[in-house]
Amino acid sequence: RALVERDISSGINAEYGDMRMNVTTGWKFNHWELRGVPVRMEVGPRDMKNNQVVVVRRDNGVKATLPDENLEQSLQSLLDTVHDDMYNRALVERDNAMVVVKEWKDFCANLDQKKILLAPFCGAIPCEEAIKKDSARTGEAGEDEKAPAMGAKSLCIPFEQPGDATSETCICPNCDEKAKAYTLFGRSY
């Protein structure tokens, strides 16, 4: 209990141990991992005797032993590392899934590959509805039956634009308007 109070006083959000006796240890671990707890701290009799704690990272499952002295600083450093690793992994996954498209045929092909698309878009609601309708799957032969059938929807206009969209035509096949910005499109799964 003293360790948790030390963590809280140093600015780390901590919970005192899960003492429920009606569930297994693995269930408790899973319960807290599903809530997004980034680090699990385990303290047993042997750890207390050796003035140490065992910490387990949720993002990769790596266990480490930290000495009791300077635990707050070590734990904060570990939390920062977990945050940076998770953020960088998410950034790489997002960047690998994002494609800039300027042609309608590329739009649908990349959408079917579960990509998110940056496309020049005029911002008109009728164009957005047409994109959603025209990019939906029709159930034709050769299409993956298990793949989502809904069309693409606009997700946002990113602050970081891949180029000047005003020189491009809207991605909507029925629109001749100039684009206002590159807009992120995707399919909900």
C-alpha positions in Angstrom: 0.0 0.0 0.0 2.9 2.3 0.7 4.2 1.8 -2.8 0.9 2.9 -4.3 0.8 6.0 -2.0 4.3 6.9 -3.1 3.4 6.5 -6.8 0.3 8.7 -6.3 2.2 11.4 -4.4 4.7 11.5 -7.3 1.9 12.1 -9.9 1.5 8.6 -11.2 -2.1 7.3 -11.3 -2.1 4.0 -9.4 -4.6 1.6 -8.0 -4.1 -0.6 -4.9 -3.9 -4.3 -5.6 -6.9 -6.3 -6.9 -7.7 -8.5 -4.0 -10.8 -10.2 -5.4 -10.7 -13.9 -4.4 -13.5 -15.1 -6.7 -11.5 -14.6 -10.0 -8.2 -16.0 -11.2 -5.0 -14.0 -11.4 -5.1 -14.2 -15.2 -8.6 -12.8 -15.2 -7.5 -9.9 -13.0 -4.5 -9.1 -15.3 -6.8 -9.2 -18.4 -9.4 -7.1 -16.6 -6.9 -4.2 -16.1 -5.3 -4.6 -19.5 -8.6 -4.1 -21.2 -9.0 -0.8 -19.3 -5.7 0.3 -20.8 -3.4 0.2 -17.7 0.0 0.5 -19.3 2.1 -1.1 -16.6 1.3 -3.8 -14.0 3.3 -3.7 -10.8 3.6 -7.0 -8.9 4.9 -7.1 -5.4 5.3 -10.4 -3.5 6.9 -11.5 -0.3 10.2 -12.2 -2.0 10.1 -8.8 -3.7 9.5 -7.0 -0.5 12.4 -8.9 1.2 14.7 -7.9 -1.7 13.4 -4.3 -1.8 12.2 -4.6 -5.4 9.1 -4.7 -7.6 8.3 -6.6 -10.8 6.7 -4.5 -13.6 5.1 -5.8 -16.7 4.5 -3.7 -19.8 1.1 -4.1 -21.4 2.2 -3.2 -24.9 4.8 -6.0 -25.2 4.5 -8.2 -22.1 8.2 -7.7 -21.0 8.8 -8.1 -17.3 11.4 -6.1 -15.5 12.6 -5.8 -11.9 13.0 -2.3 -10.5 14.7 -1.5 -7.2 12.5 0.1 -4.5 14.8 3.1 -4.3 14.0 5.7 -6.9 11.0 3.7 -7.9 8.9 6.7 -8.8 11.5 8.0 -11.3 12.0 4.5 -12.8 8.3 4.0 -13.1 7.8 7.4 -14.7 10.6 6.7 -17.2 9.0 3.3 -18.0 5.6 4.9 -18.5 7.2 7.5 -20.9 8.9 4.7 -22.8 5.6 2.7 -23.1 3.9 5.8 -24.3 6.5 6.6 -26.9 6.7 3.0 -28.2 2.9 2.8 -28.5 2.7 6.2 -30.2 5.5 5.4 -32.7 4.0 2.0 -33.5 0.6 3.6 -34.2 2.2 6.3 -36.3 3.9 3.7 -38.5 0.7 1.6 -38.9 -1.2 4.8 -39.8 1.4 5.9 -42.3 1.6 2.4 -43.9 -2.2 2.4 -44.3 -2.5 5.9 -45.8 -2.4 6.5 -49.5 -2.7 9.7 -51.6 -5.0 9.2 -54.6 -6.0 11.5 -57.4 -7.9 9.1 -59.7 -11.2 7.4 -58.9 -10.0 4.0 -60.1 -7.2 4.2 -57.5 -9.6 5.4 -54.9 -11.8 2.2 -55.0 -8.8 -0.1 -55.5 -7.0 1.2 -52.4 -10.2 1.3 -50.4 -10.7 -2.4 -51.1 -7.3 -3.0 -49.7 -8.4 -1.5 -46.4 -6.3 1.7 -46.9 -7.3 5.2 -45.7 -7.1 7.6 -48.5 -6.1 11.3 -48.9 -7.9 12.6 -51.9 -8.6 16.1 -53.3 -12.2 17.0 -52.3 -14.4 20.0 -53.0 -16.2 19.6 -49.7 -19.8 19.6 -51.2 -22.3 17.3 -49.4 -23.7 15.9 -52.7 -20.2 14.9 -53.7 -19.6 13.2 -50.3 -22.9 11.3 -50.7 -21.9 10.3 -54.3 -18.5 9.1 -53.1 -20.1 7.0 -50.4 -22.6 5.5 -52.8 -20.2 4.9 -55.7 -17.5 3.3 -53.5 -19.8 0.8 -51.9 -19.5 -2.8 -52.9 -22.1 -4.1 -55.2 -21.8 -7.8 -54.4 -20.6 -8.7 -57.9 -18.8 -11.9 -58.7 -15.2 -11.9 -57.7 -15.6 -9.6 -54.7 -14.7 -10.8 -51.3 -18.0 -11.7 -49.6 -16.7 -11.1 -46.1 -15.3 -7.6 -46.9 -17.3 -4.6 -45.7 -19.8 -3.4 -48.3 -20.3 0.2 -47.1 -18.9 3.1 -49.0 -16.1 5.5 -48.0 -16.9 8.5 -45.8 -14.9 11.6 -45.2 -13.0 11.3 -41.9 -11.3 14.7 -41.6 -9.2 17.3 -43.3 -5.7 16.9 -42.0 -3.7 19.9 -40.9 -0.7 18.5 -42.8 -1.6 18.4 -46.5 0.4 16.4 -49.0 0.3 19.2 -51.5 -1.8 22.0 -52.9 -5.2 20.5 -53.5 -6.6 23.6 -55.1 -4.9 22.8 -58.4 -6.6 19.3 -58.4 -10.1 18.4 -59.4 -12.4 16.8 -56.8 -12.1 13.0 -56.5 -15.8 12.5 -57.1 -16.2 11.2 -60.7 -19.3 13.4 -61.3 -17.8 16.6 -60.0 -15.8 19.1 -62.1 -15.2 21.5 -59.2 -11.7 22.4 -57.9 -10.8 20.7 -54.6 -10.5 22.8 -51.5 -8.2 20.4 -49.6 -7.0 16.9 -49.4 -9.5 15.0 -47.3 -9.0 11.7 -45.5 -11.5 9.0 -46.5 -12.0 5.6 -45.2 -14.4 2.7 -44.6 -15.8 1.9 -41.1 -15.2 -1.7 -40.1 
